[in-house]
Structures are given as C-alpha cells and as structure tokens.
Amino acid sequence: MNILEKIIQSKYKEVEERKRSVPVSSLTQSKHFAREVHSLEKSIMKAGSTGIIAEFKRRSPSKGAINEQAKVSQVCLEYAVAGASAISILTDKQYFGGTLTDLTEVRKLVDIPLLRKDFIVDQYQIIEAKAAGADAVLLIAAAHNEADLYRLHEFANSVGLEVLVEVHDDNCIKKIPSIARLVGINCRDLKTFKIDITIFSDMAKKLPVKALKIAESGISSPDEFQSLRDAGFDGFLIGSMFMQTNDPGKQCKYFINSVINRKS
C-alpha cells in the first residue's frame, strides 16, 4: 500500500467518526454557510495579482515536522498582508497536523480566498469546508474514479464552493471534469512523495484550455516562479519554502516582493 492509499483508507474512517459526532444539520447552521464566498479564480486573475496561493502546514508525511510551533492566525494574516492571492490551509490532522479550527480562525482575519486542502472523499467534508469558512476545496484526481470526481466537484459548486482539481500524471488528466475551472499540477508524486518539477511544462500542455493552470509544490525561487509563469501557469501554490523558515510571513513577503520587482 502506497502513502496515498494509506491516507485515503484512514480518511474514510475519520469522516465516518465525524459524521456521528457532528451532523450535517449542525454544519449548515454555521454563519459561514450562507455567506458569499471569495472567488479563488477571480483572485488569481485579478489585475496585478501574483497568483500565489500561500500555504500553511505544520508537517507532512515526506518531511515530518516542518514548523509545528507556527501560529496559524499570525502566519496567514501576514500572508494576506504580504500580497498572497489566496491561502491554502492543510486541515488533515493525522498526517499534516492541521484542523478545521485553523481555517475558521483565519477566516475571521482575512478577506482573500481560503482553500481547504485535505483528502476529500465524501460530500460531508465539502459541507464541513463551507461551514468552516472555506471558499474552495481541493479534489485529488488520483484518489477518485472519473465519476466520483465529477460528482464531488458538482456538489462543491452546488453549495457555492470553487474546486481546485489536482493532477499528477496522464491518468489523472483523463479524469478532469468538464466543469473544472481550476486545475493544479502537483509535481509531488503522492505515491512516493518525491518531487519532480520537470513534469510541469509537459503536463501543462495537456490541461483543458479553459481551465486556470496552477503549479503546486517544488517552487523554491523567483527564477522557478518566472519560468512557470512564462510556461503559461496562472497560479502558484507555495508552502514548504515559506513554512520551513522561522518566519513564514516574512519569507512570503520577501518572495512576493522579489517577484514584483522582477516584473517591474
């Protein structure tokens, strides 16, 4: 069993436990459930936007502890002030050290789009995301068959959330729903968690023309950022490069300023 399969197996069990403790009827009473979301798509395409989705995560299966002492409210507020187009928050507890409470805390502080990044396997998690203040959810193509991926995407849209569909290889690309507006290429193989940034340029040519292209993982310098932008990418999800420093917010600001200065 590879890492992704192991995570997905445990995620099904986790979701069933949460369903028993917090019913859907309670989630839909959240003050966030009826609010108008901030569009991730529009934020990325806004004039002058860097397209950077700054990520908050405490640890990962591949790196272990990254920054377990970081305060989510402080870091994510600094991300927003630095000029991030959106913020990605890992809400998986077992493997990434995150919680839905992290997302809710940040929602109180910022008015830019928040992406719930987790291993979504059930519609319940999408309702959770909306109730916690998310504007978009991540759907990993490798974790679903084509029909289930479409069904989850459609459901997310029906409750007002946008979807970032994540792909890793040609088999994943074949599953991309026709309704997808945001597609991310993750250069981290979720079966081995190894990074290979060389896949970006080749896979980008195979994505739907109408979808915004998001580069995920492996970006570690303004040069790489610019190279991906020149290759046609619209958005850039960056996490480890910020989080593995003592001051993620400061590192994000420095990176964004470097990108802006390079353009001007």
Secondary structure as GFF3:
##gff-version 3
##sequence-region A 1 264
A	DSSP	alpha_helix	3	21	.	.	.	ID=ss1
A	DSSP	alpha_helix	24	27	.	.	.	ID=ss2
A	DSSP	alpha_helix	40	45	.	.	.	ID=ss3
A	DSSP	beta_strand	52	56	.	.	.	ID=ss4
A	DSSP	beta_strand	59	60	.	.	.	ID=ss5
A	DSSP	beta_strand	64	65	.	.	.	ID=ss6
A	DSSP	alpha_helix	72	82	.	.	.	ID=ss7
A	DSSP	beta_strand	86	90	.	.	.	ID=ss8
A	DSSP	alpha_helix	93	96	.	.	.	ID=ss9
A	DSSP	alpha_helix	100	107	.	.	.	ID=ss10
A	DSSP	beta_strand	114	117	.	.	.	ID=ss11
A	DSSP	alpha_helix	123	132	.	.	.	ID=ss12
A	DSSP	beta_strand	136	140	.	.	.	ID=ss13
A	DSSP	three_ten_helix	141	143	.	.	.	ID=ss14
A	DSSP	alpha_helix	146	158	.	.	.	ID=ss15
A	DSSP	beta_strand	162	167	.	.	.	ID=ss16
A	DSSP	alpha_helix	170	173	.	.	.	ID=ss17
A	DSSP	beta_strand	182	186	.	.	.	ID=ss18
A	DSSP	alpha_helix	199	204	.	.	.	ID=ss19
A	DSSP	beta_strand	212	216	.	.	.	ID=ss20
A	DSSP	alpha_helix	222	230	.	.	.	ID=ss21
A	DSSP	beta_strand	235	238	.	.	.	ID=ss22
A	DSSP	alpha_helix	240	243	.	.	.	ID=ss23
A	DSSP	alpha_helix	248	263	.	.	.	ID=ss24
###
